[in-house]
Amino acid sequence: MRFFTKLAATTVGVLCTTASAYFFVDEKKRYGVVFAANIVQSSNDISDNLVKPDQQSLSCPIRSSERWNWNWDGRHCEMNKTRAIRHIYLIRHGQYQTRTKFEDEKQLTELGNEQADWAGRALAESGITFTRLVQSGLIRAIQTATIINKYLRFNKVEQDIDLNEGFPFLPEPAGRFIDDIAKGRLELETERMERVFHRYIHRPFPSQTEDSHELIVCHANVIRYFVCRALQIPADAWLRFNLFHCSITHLVCTSDGRVICYGIGDVGHIPQERRSYV
């Protein structure tokens, strides 16, 4: 194991350039310089070739319109003193066939199978004892969960069609979606999304004595909506970010009603050249 340590930072000349060198220490206590770089102060000047912003039009930080709702899941109880924590890992399925209108034909591509395999390996090598595996009812999620389970060896995999992909909420900005909904080309499924959100995203039960680590293999819209709802971010913000295939989003729920996001759309387990989102 090699540990990298900053060796020196020296001010050089009137330009206040700092030279930083880094060295490593290996298992035999041997040292070696890895690299050195000159650090210069970034300029605050805006180039004349760029359009200067209108200072009066710049946006300001936005405060939450409401304070944190400690009873967001309807399970707040003064008697719930458990120290157990629920870890929820939301995994998007792998890349799939999109040139078809039939859901049963939207199966994983060769790349999608690879992505699911990398996700399964990473989860198995994490050292975490996962306690539950749930999949949606769509073939691309089922195939992804099946590949992941080759490494995790769950005897029982739960399936829930309420986790199927859908359009959860009218986003802001709405763009063409208002017209699509008005003309019946798109159906809002907020009721279903709310139902399944409260089914899986909630604080630990008072009877829970140990931390749980639960995996849910589903879809991008579902995951993005869950993240917004869990963090009490306006639900219409769900379309403002995207997720790679087989990315992992990690939510933590505590007994007092706190929700912490440890990562959104993590794809560190998939090589850069093998990542995709469409």
C-alpha angles and dihedrals in degrees: 000000000000121000119202118218133180108248105189145345114201129179110230127194131328093303090072091233112171120211113206124190126191128200135186133227115210130199091274093055091251119150132213137166113246102185145328128216138186113234117206131184113261115241118247093199119110113226116246086231091066128076108254114227122244101250092208091056098051114119121246130218111282120225122212110267090220135034120249111289105224091191095051093133096042090241102101111138130163088217093060099098098149115139092204117118130211114224111195120192115196111199123191115219122252127268111295143187109281103174095090137074094213116091094211089060094053092094128154119282121226088266091049090055090051092050092051090049092053090049091051092049092049093050092047092048094047092085090231119135103224115209104193141021121198128177135188121244097252119105096238091056092043092052092047093050091047092055092046090050091058084076101034098044100211112180090206127039116187122219126203122179090198085074090063118122118275145142104275106184141355102268128222115258087038099187114166094352093085090059092043092054093044091053094045096247090119131038124207110226100185094135093056093043091051091048094052093041092060090043094061109017111067142105120281118278117253089247093059109107102173135044114269127212111201127185122207118185109199142114143310098249092047093049094046091049092048091052093051093047095045094049091043091240114151107280092227089069094071095102095053094087135040137213132221120232113274091010118152124228115192122205125179123202122192130196094252092060101262119142121196127184112215094183142348120214097348110187100165088123093062121073113249095244092052098053123110140163103189 
